[in-house]
């Protein structure tokens, strides 16, 4: 239920504080807070913003509004717990998506309530070394029979992290997902099917080596096939900060690979491409065979940039071979 960001810190002992300070510190630093039975809020990950916006569960609606964390009232009798989770999974035919999900548990709350009423650990009298961890908790709240919602302060260790009894009790609840909402597509189905990344830098507009070695002098043996291409569209100049976006992918047949190999064989690999002011609107990145690691402009100046940064003009026969394979 919790995510950790780890490091290490040596923390001196601190004086204890009164219960009047409870709930006043909502920072996410990892400095241990005073013990003596008081607890300091551990902020939830993203507040209630991670909850599905279309959930109509009154408790989730209140949690989405990010209620302040408060100590669990002594007379609060919880009948349910709610939390909001971010999960990613595959959607058949539609790629990989991130979902905002609202979970609910309507039973098994005794262990959670008992853990939440534990005292925080007192700070040791001597200096201690604490792991500098940041705890990222999903939005979590308890609900009573009247619909009142409490986002409880979690009792902590002397290092300022929630007690493991609390986190374990939360994880052990019989959670069920009652609402889910697609939020962000992580990979399209086409990207998954082709193995292409969703973005790729436009190497032709990046500064390269001052004097790259002609590719014919450094070209390694052809990489094992199959030959694959990932095609990307270059954003307009007005959106120059955006990375080129995946457009399509292709896996070459044996005949198509042979045509590419023959076209490469007649290119000398040592004549640099002339200066060209045009910016290509599309380019392809290749893996496998003699084009492994190369990037080719599919319009504009039709240059190849080899892995060492050397650029040359693609031959007409190579461009024809790529077009015949559906890479254009």
C-alpha beads as a LAMMPS data file, in Angstrom:
LAMMPS data file: protein, C-alpha beads

328 atoms
327 bonds

1 atom types
1 bond types

-500.0 500.0 xlo xhi
-500.0 500.0 ylo yhi
-500.0 500.0 zlo zhi

Masses

1 110.0

Atoms # bond

1 1 1 0.000 0.000 0.000
2 1 1 2.938 2.321 0.632
3 1 1 5.822 3.213 -1.653
4 1 1 9.266 4.014 -0.286
5 1 1 11.937 6.434 -1.495
6 1 1 15.135 5.371 0.267
7 1 1 18.356 6.979 1.441
8 1 1 20.008 7.218 4.826
9 1 1 20.217 9.896 7.498
10 1 1 21.679 10.221 10.975
11 1 1 19.140 11.901 13.232
12 1 1 19.791 13.338 16.677
13 1 1 17.401 12.700 19.529
14 1 1 14.752 15.348 20.137
15 1 1 12.699 16.509 23.063
16 1 1 9.148 15.238 23.361
17 1 1 6.196 17.405 22.420
18 1 1 2.715 17.800 23.770
19 1 1 -0.410 16.425 22.163
20 1 1 -1.408 19.973 21.234
21 1 1 1.067 19.748 18.347
22 1 1 -0.714 16.772 16.797
23 1 1 -1.717 17.368 13.196
24 1 1 0.092 20.686 12.861
25 1 1 2.935 19.413 10.713
26 1 1 1.903 18.138 7.304
27 1 1 5.309 18.201 5.643
28 1 1 6.751 15.094 4.014
29 1 1 10.283 15.344 5.386
30 1 1 11.794 12.244 6.946
31 1 1 13.102 13.792 10.163
32 1 1 11.833 11.796 13.131
33 1 1 9.121 13.549 15.060
34 1 1 8.846 13.545 18.842
35 1 1 7.326 10.501 20.475
36 1 1 5.489 10.350 23.739
37 1 1 2.341 8.899 22.183
38 1 1 1.678 11.689 19.661
39 1 1 1.505 11.126 15.918
40 1 1 2.293 13.469 13.050
41 1 1 0.378 13.289 9.753
42 1 1 1.963 11.363 6.908
43 1 1 0.501 13.008 3.797
44 1 1 -1.291 10.680 1.377
45 1 1 0.083 10.363 -2.137
46 1 1 -1.512 13.166 -4.155
47 1 1 -4.209 13.793 -1.553
48 1 1 -7.610 12.804 -2.900
49 1 1 -6.673 13.815 -6.426
50 1 1 -5.969 10.189 -7.313
51 1 1 -9.586 9.141 -6.748
52 1 1 -11.830 8.436 -9.753
53 1 1 -13.639 11.633 -10.674
54 1 1 -16.787 9.721 -11.610
55 1 1 -17.171 7.836 -8.321
56 1 1 -20.487 8.584 -6.617
57 1 1 -19.652 6.828 -3.351
58 1 1 -20.168 9.628 -0.769
59 1 1 -17.073 8.505 1.127
60 1 1 -14.917 8.616 -2.013
61 1 1 -16.378 12.020 -2.929
62 1 1 -15.314 13.325 0.480
63 1 1 -11.926 11.675 0.191
64 1 1 -11.504 13.238 -3.251
65 1 1 -11.952 16.635 -1.596
66 1 1 -8.824 15.894 0.455
67 1 1 -10.083 16.183 4.030
68 1 1 -7.412 17.094 6.593
69 1 1 -5.764 14.316 8.544
70 1 1 -6.922 14.184 12.159
71 1 1 -6.303 11.823 15.066
72 1 1 -8.832 9.015 15.099
73 1 1 -11.587 10.067 17.548
74 1 1 -11.928 7.754 20.518
75 1 1 -15.669 7.313 19.886
76 1 1 -15.372 6.756 16.116
77 1 1 -16.895 3.411 15.111
78 1 1 -15.826 2.613 11.556
79 1 1 -17.995 0.389 9.406
80 1 1 -15.948 0.716 6.197
81 1 1 -12.632 1.881 4.815
82 1 1 -12.012 3.493 1.440
83 1 1 -8.841 4.158 -0.498
84 1 1 -7.854 5.362 -3.945
85 1 1 -5.228 3.481 -5.921
86 1 1 -3.382 4.058 -9.175
87 1 1 -2.923 0.819 -11.105
88 1 1 -1.781 0.004 -14.620
89 1 1 -2.917 -2.954 -16.674
90 1 1 -3.468 -4.161 -20.200
91 1 1 -6.788 -3.548 -21.937
92 1 1 -7.333 -6.146 -24.681
93 1 1 -6.975 -4.445 -28.030
94 1 1 -6.392 -1.009 -26.500
95 1 1 -2.890 -1.191 -25.043
96 1 1 -1.773 -0.440 -21.500
97 1 1 -3.628 2.103 -19.366
98 1 1 -3.279 3.650 -15.959
99 1 1 -6.484 3.525 -13.913
100 1 1 -7.670 5.533 -10.923
101 1 1 -9.518 3.071 -8.727
102 1 1 -11.626 3.451 -5.593
103 1 1 -11.464 0.473 -3.236
104 1 1 -13.763 -0.272 -0.325
105 1 1 -13.612 -2.712 2.587
106 1 1 -16.754 -3.318 4.669
107 1 1 -15.382 -5.800 7.192
108 1 1 -12.247 -6.844 9.045
109 1 1 -11.649 -3.344 10.437
110 1 1 -10.830 -4.345 14.018
111 1 1 -7.120 -4.799 13.353
112 1 1 -6.879 -1.449 11.545
113 1 1 -8.646 0.405 14.343
114 1 1 -6.449 -1.250 16.950
115 1 1 -3.298 -0.360 14.996
116 1 1 -4.405 3.258 14.500
117 1 1 -4.846 3.637 18.264
118 1 1 -1.294 2.495 19.015
119 1 1 0.999 5.236 20.349
120 1 1 3.790 6.548 18.200
121 1 1 7.231 5.395 19.266
122 1 1 9.054 7.809 21.546
123 1 1 12.299 9.285 20.275
124 1 1 15.330 7.520 21.791
125 1 1 17.393 9.489 24.283
126 1 1 20.534 8.915 22.221
127 1 1 21.330 9.723 18.605
128 1 1 19.965 7.166 16.144
129 1 1 20.472 6.477 12.441
130 1 1 17.282 6.436 10.421
131 1 1 16.817 5.473 6.809
132 1 1 15.817 8.619 4.902
133 1 1 12.682 7.186 3.381
134 1 1 9.684 9.020 2.022
135 1 1 6.411 7.180 2.505
136 1 1 3.877 7.611 -0.292
137 1 1 0.471 6.503 0.887
138 1 1 -2.668 6.277 -1.261
139 1 1 -5.616 8.385 -0.078
140 1 1 -7.241 6.448 2.775
141 1 1 -10.181 7.111 5.066
142 1 1 -12.571 5.427 7.482
143 1 1 -16.362 5.746 7.359
144 1 1 -18.866 5.374 10.205
145 1 1 -22.518 4.317 10.052
146 1 1 -23.643 7.949 9.638
147 1 1 -21.381 8.507 6.645
148 1 1 -18.822 10.588 8.535
149 1 1 -15.387 10.292 6.924
150 1 1 -12.105 10.499 8.833
151 1 1 -8.668 10.606 7.230
152 1 1 -6.751 9.327 10.260
153 1 1 -3.326 10.372 11.457
154 1 1 -1.068 7.317 11.459
155 1 1 1.044 6.444 14.501
156 1 1 4.722 6.499 13.628
157 1 1 8.088 5.044 14.434
158 1 1 10.666 7.330 16.008
159 1 1 12.058 7.768 12.476
160 1 1 8.802 9.358 11.305
161 1 1 7.423 6.480 9.217
162 1 1 4.073 4.759 9.834
163 1 1 4.155 1.752 12.123
164 1 1 4.353 -1.486 10.183
165 1 1 1.354 -2.770 12.179
166 1 1 -0.736 -0.003 10.639
167 1 1 0.398 -0.606 7.056
168 1 1 0.043 -4.377 7.416
169 1 1 -3.472 -4.022 8.833
170 1 1 -4.483 -1.721 5.975
171 1 1 -3.113 -4.116 3.366
172 1 1 -4.885 -7.077 4.971
173 1 1 -8.357 -5.559 4.617
174 1 1 -10.708 -7.391 2.219
175 1 1 -10.536 -4.661 -0.417
176 1 1 -12.818 -4.692 -3.437
177 1 1 -12.654 -2.234 -6.317
178 1 1 -15.983 -0.456 -6.648
179 1 1 -15.079 2.198 -9.233
180 1 1 -12.357 2.428 -11.852
181 1 1 -11.553 5.106 -14.389
182 1 1 -9.063 5.196 -17.246
183 1 1 -6.704 8.120 -16.781
184 1 1 -3.595 7.848 -18.959
185 1 1 -2.669 5.535 -21.789
186 1 1 0.836 4.234 -21.142
187 1 1 1.237 2.268 -24.379
188 1 1 -0.949 1.945 -27.438
189 1 1 -1.731 -1.489 -28.805
190 1 1 0.375 -0.692 -31.880
191 1 1 3.379 0.169 -29.679
192 1 1 2.995 -3.124 -27.824
193 1 1 2.596 -5.134 -31.026
194 1 1 5.664 -3.558 -32.668
195 1 1 7.880 -3.109 -29.614
196 1 1 8.322 0.572 -30.491
197 1 1 8.627 3.309 -27.904
198 1 1 5.931 5.981 -27.813
199 1 1 8.514 8.767 -28.294
200 1 1 11.946 9.031 -29.859
201 1 1 14.332 11.974 -30.040
202 1 1 14.858 13.591 -33.421
203 1 1 18.589 12.965 -33.753
204 1 1 18.860 15.133 -36.846
205 1 1 18.242 18.331 -34.879
206 1 1 20.561 17.417 -32.003
207 1 1 24.201 18.524 -32.012
208 1 1 26.445 15.633 -33.045
209 1 1 30.133 14.848 -33.207
210 1 1 32.250 17.522 -34.866
211 1 1 33.929 15.050 -37.247
212 1 1 32.197 11.646 -37.115
213 1 1 34.089 8.777 -38.657
214 1 1 32.736 7.623 -42.035
215 1 1 30.435 4.689 -41.340
216 1 1 32.255 2.425 -43.781
217 1 1 35.297 2.527 -41.468
218 1 1 33.503 1.650 -38.225
219 1 1 30.475 -0.355 -39.364
220 1 1 30.208 -3.576 -37.326
221 1 1 28.878 -6.836 -38.763
222 1 1 25.162 -6.778 -39.486
223 1 1 23.108 -7.299 -36.361
224 1 1 20.886 -10.374 -36.177
225 1 1 17.458 -9.877 -37.718
226 1 1 14.635 -9.528 -38.177
227 1 1 14.848 -6.002 -39.450
228 1 1 12.300 -3.746 -37.736
229 1 1 11.396 -0.092 -38.166
230 1 1 9.607 2.343 -35.865
231 1 1 8.230 5.426 -37.624
232 1 1 7.814 8.742 -35.787
233 1 1 6.230 12.052 -36.728
234 1 1 8.112 15.236 -35.934
235 1 1 6.004 17.916 -34.221
236 1 1 5.680 21.276 -35.982
237 1 1 8.226 23.946 -35.209
238 1 1 5.658 25.712 -33.011
239 1 1 5.775 22.653 -30.704
240 1 1 9.534 22.176 -30.809
241 1 1 9.706 21.139 -27.150
242 1 1 7.586 18.050 -27.847
243 1 1 9.243 14.751 -28.750
244 1 1 8.395 13.004 -32.020
245 1 1 5.420 10.660 -31.614
246 1 1 5.120 7.034 -32.658
247 1 1 3.206 6.617 -35.916
248 1 1 3.655 3.018 -37.015
249 1 1 5.957 0.029 -36.943
250 1 1 6.980 -2.655 -39.416
251 1 1 8.775 -6.004 -39.381
252 1 1 10.446 -6.804 -42.700
253 1 1 9.954 -10.080 -44.534
254 1 1 12.962 -12.020 -45.798
255 1 1 12.474 -10.616 -49.303
256 1 1 12.194 -7.079 -47.963
257 1 1 15.339 -7.570 -45.879
258 1 1 17.203 -8.788 -48.960
259 1 1 16.168 -5.678 -50.912
260 1 1 17.433 -3.445 -48.087
261 1 1 20.710 -5.390 -47.858
262 1 1 21.316 -5.033 -51.597
263 1 1 20.595 -1.292 -51.441
264 1 1 23.048 -0.841 -48.579
265 1 1 25.741 -2.800 -50.419
266 1 1 26.001 -0.153 -53.157
267 1 1 26.212 2.784 -50.721
268 1 1 29.824 3.747 -50.011
269 1 1 29.233 4.746 -46.376
270 1 1 31.857 7.491 -46.569
271 1 1 30.321 10.387 -48.509
272 1 1 28.775 12.784 -45.992
273 1 1 25.365 14.229 -46.658
274 1 1 25.416 17.841 -47.827
275 1 1 24.084 20.542 -45.546
276 1 1 20.306 20.582 -45.551
277 1 1 18.089 23.230 -43.908
278 1 1 14.874 21.220 -44.299
279 1 1 13.390 19.497 -41.266
280 1 1 11.891 16.094 -41.961
281 1 1 8.321 15.494 -40.876
282 1 1 8.861 11.758 -40.369
283 1 1 11.777 9.487 -39.616
284 1 1 12.293 5.803 -38.900
285 1 1 14.503 4.131 -36.301
286 1 1 15.787 0.663 -37.210
287 1 1 16.910 -2.446 -35.364
288 1 1 18.477 -5.520 -36.922
289 1 1 20.618 -6.336 -39.955
290 1 1 22.675 -3.647 -41.660
291 1 1 20.497 -0.768 -40.468
292 1 1 20.757 -1.592 -36.761
293 1 1 20.848 1.657 -34.785
294 1 1 20.349 3.876 -37.827
295 1 1 17.745 6.615 -38.216
296 1 1 16.489 7.636 -41.659
297 1 1 14.509 10.716 -42.684
298 1 1 11.466 9.598 -44.656
299 1 1 10.939 13.000 -46.259
300 1 1 12.875 16.262 -46.321
301 1 1 16.538 15.574 -47.105
302 1 1 16.309 11.758 -46.812
303 1 1 19.455 11.444 -44.733
304 1 1 20.695 8.463 -42.757
305 1 1 22.273 9.073 -39.375
306 1 1 24.407 6.132 -38.320
307 1 1 25.001 5.246 -34.654
308 1 1 28.301 7.164 -34.545
309 1 1 26.605 10.354 -35.789
310 1 1 27.868 10.147 -39.385
311 1 1 25.219 11.329 -41.850
312 1 1 24.882 10.465 -45.482
313 1 1 22.117 10.682 -48.059
314 1 1 19.998 7.580 -48.429
315 1 1 20.121 6.112 -51.923
316 1 1 17.036 5.997 -54.097
317 1 1 17.158 2.185 -54.070
318 1 1 17.151 2.111 -50.276
319 1 1 14.195 4.472 -50.108
320 1 1 12.317 2.303 -52.631
321 1 1 13.047 -0.789 -50.546
322 1 1 11.713 0.919 -47.414
323 1 1 8.590 2.132 -49.203
324 1 1 7.895 -1.357 -50.504
325 1 1 8.032 -2.580 -46.877
326 1 1 5.515 0.047 -45.809
327 1 1 8.061 2.393 -44.225
328 1 1 7.559 5.776 -45.857

Bonds

1 1 1 2
2 1 2 3
3 1 3 4
4 1 4 5
5 1 5 6
6 1 6 7
7 1 7 8
8 1 8 9
9 1 9 10
10 1 10 11
11 1 11 12
12 1 12 13
13 1 13 14
14 1 14 15
15 1 15 16
16 1 16 17
17 1 17 18
18 1 18 19
19 1 19 20
20 1 20 21
21 1 21 22
22 1 22 23
23 1 23 24
24 1 24 25
25 1 25 26
26 1 26 27
27 1 27 28
28 1 28 29
29 1 29 30
30 1 30 31
31 1 31 32
32 1 32 33
33 1 33 34
34 1 34 35
35 1 35 36
36 1 36 37
37 1 37 38
38 1 38 39
39 1 39 40
40 1 40 41
41 1 41 42
42 1 42 43
43 1 43 44
44 1 44 45
45 1 45 46
46 1 46 47
47 1 47 48
48 1 48 49
49 1 49 50
50 1 50 51
51 1 51 52
52 1 52 53
53 1 53 54
54 1 54 55
55 1 55 56
56 1 56 57
57 1 57 58
58 1 58 59
59 1 59 60
60 1 60 61
61 1 61 62
62 1 62 63
63 1 63 64
64 1 64 65
65 1 65 66
66 1 66 67
67 1 67 68
68 1 68 69
69 1 69 70
70 1 70 71
71 1 71 72
72 1 72 73
73 1 73 74
74 1 74 75
75 1 75 76
76 1 76 77
77 1 77 78
78 1 78 79
79 1 79 80
80 1 80 81
81 1 81 82
82 1 82 83
83 1 83 84
84 1 84 85
85 1 85 86
86 1 86 87
87 1 87 88
88 1 88 89
89 1 89 90
90 1 90 91
91 1 91 92
92 1 92 93
93 1 93 94
94 1 94 95
95 1 95 96
96 1 96 97
97 1 97 98
98 1 98 99
99 1 99 100
100 1 100 101
101 1 101 102
102 1 102 103
103 1 103 104
104 1 104 105
105 1 105 106
106 1 106 107
107 1 107 108
108 1 108 109
109 1 109 110
110 1 110 111
111 1 111 112
112 1 112 113
113 1 113 114
114 1 114 115
115 1 115 116
116 1 116 117
117 1 117 118
118 1 118 119
119 1 119 120
120 1 120 121
121 1 121 122
122 1 122 123
123 1 123 124
124 1 124 125
125 1 125 126
126 1 126 127
127 1 127 128
128 1 128 129
129 1 129 130
130 1 130 131
131 1 131 132
132 1 132 133
133 1 133 134
134 1 134 135
135 1 135 136
136 1 136 137
137 1 137 138
138 1 138 139
139 1 139 140
140 1 140 141
141 1 141 142
142 1 142 143
143 1 143 144
144 1 144 145
145 1 145 146
146 1 146 147
147 1 147 148
148 1 148 149
149 1 149 150
150 1 150 151
151 1 151 152
152 1 152 153
153 1 153 154
154 1 154 155
155 1 155 156
156 1 156 157
157 1 157 158
158 1 158 159
159 1 159 160
160 1 160 161
161 1 161 162
162 1 162 163
163 1 163 164
164 1 164 165
165 1 165 166
166 1 166 167
167 1 167 168
168 1 168 169
169 1 169 170
170 1 170 171
171 1 171 172
172 1 172 173
173 1 173 174
174 1 174 175
175 1 175 176
176 1 176 177
177 1 177 178
178 1 178 179
179 1 179 180
180 1 180 181
181 1 181 182
182 1 182 183
183 1 183 184
184 1 184 185
185 1 185 186
186 1 186 187
187 1 187 188
188 1 188 189
189 1 189 190
190 1 190 191
191 1 191 192
192 1 192 193
193 1 193 194
194 1 194 195
195 1 195 196
196 1 196 197
197 1 197 198
198 1 198 199
199 1 199 200
200 1 200 201
201 1 201 202
202 1 202 203
203 1 203 204
204 1 204 205
205 1 205 206
206 1 206 207
207 1 207 208
208 1 208 209
209 1 209 210
210 1 210 211
211 1 211 212
212 1 212 213
213 1 213 214
214 1 214 215
215 1 215 216
216 1 216 217
217 1 217 218
218 1 218 219
219 1 219 220
220 1 220 221
221 1 221 222
222 1 222 223
223 1 223 224
224 1 224 225
225 1 225 226
226 1 226 227
227 1 227 228
228 1 228 229
229 1 229 230
230 1 230 231
231 1 231 232
232 1 232 233
233 1 233 234
234 1 234 235
235 1 235 236
236 1 236 237
237 1 237 238
238 1 238 239
239 1 239 240
240 1 240 241
241 1 241 242
242 1 242 243
243 1 243 244
244 1 244 245
245 1 245 246
246 1 246 247
247 1 247 248
248 1 248 249
249 1 249 250
250 1 250 251
251 1 251 252
252 1 252 253
253 1 253 254
254 1 254 255
255 1 255 256
256 1 256 257
257 1 257 258
258 1 258 259
259 1 259 260
260 1 260 261
261 1 261 262
262 1 262 263
263 1 263 264
264 1 264 265
265 1 265 266
266 1 266 267
267 1 267 268
268 1 268 269
269 1 269 270
270 1 270 271
271 1 271 272
272 1 272 273
273 1 273 274
274 1 274 275
275 1 275 276
276 1 276 277
277 1 277 278
278 1 278 279
279 1 279 280
280 1 280 281
281 1 281 282
282 1 282 283
283 1 283 284
284 1 284 285
285 1 285 286
286 1 286 287
287 1 287 288
288 1 288 289
289 1 289 290
290 1 290 291
291 1 291 292
292 1 292 293
293 1 293 294
294 1 294 295
295 1 295 296
296 1 296 297
297 1 297 298
298 1 298 299
299 1 299 300
300 1 300 301
301 1 301 302
302 1 302 303
303 1 303 304
304 1 304 305
305 1 305 306
306 1 306 307
307 1 307 308
308 1 308 309
309 1 309 310
310 1 310 311
311 1 311 312
312 1 312 313
313 1 313 314
314 1 314 315
315 1 315 316
316 1 316 317
317 1 317 318
318 1 318 319
319 1 319 320
320 1 320 321
321 1 321 322
322 1 322 323
323 1 323 324
324 1 324 325
325 1 325 326
326 1 326 327
327 1 327 328
